[in-house]
Amino acid sequence: MDAGALTIDLSQATEELVRGFEKVRFPQTRKGLSLIEVVIAMAIIGVLAIPIYGLFSGSAKFTASSRHVTTALTLANSYLTVLESQDSTVFYETGTVPDKSLPGPLSLEQLDLEETQQEYQRTLKILKKSFSDSPAQFWLLIVTVSWKSPINGQERSLVFQRVLEGPAT
């Protein structure tokens, strides 16, 4: 046996031993994600996010709509409350007129009321009513508050009515 051959065999054995040791000590594992995996994950998240966005969008629309209805309720109720406190002799039949164009004791200045916000219109209609079995007169007060919906741009309105008893005829 030749000494040189033995040396070569030992060096090969040593290299194989070192390679085997590196494989055991430092196993090659996959680190990170592939581009395909990232794209698929983003697509799944996107599909799941669409309904959630719809919920937030719907909630914002509902909140805006509720704010307008609440403001309309307040405008109409405050107007009717002030009108109810007036003596019934100041009422007269009107057509449907904007609140700011009523003259005399029913004017906003005389009632100590402010004009509505710019995006709202408030109208008043007063009708005289009487019934055959009652000597009293009645006044039907109809207040309409209208505005444009910020959601779809359509005209929205709320109508409120109150009946006040006037003097007997």
Buried (B, 14 or more C-beta within 10 A) or exposed (E): EEEEEEEEEEEEEEEEEEEEEEEEEEEEEEEEEEEEEEEEEEEEEEEEEEEEEEEEEEEEBEEEBEEBBEBBEEBBBBBBEBBEEBEBEEBEEBEEBEBBEBEEEBEBEEBEBEEBEEEBBBBBBBBEEEEEEEEEBBBBBBBBBBBBEEEEEEEBEBEBEBEBEBEEE
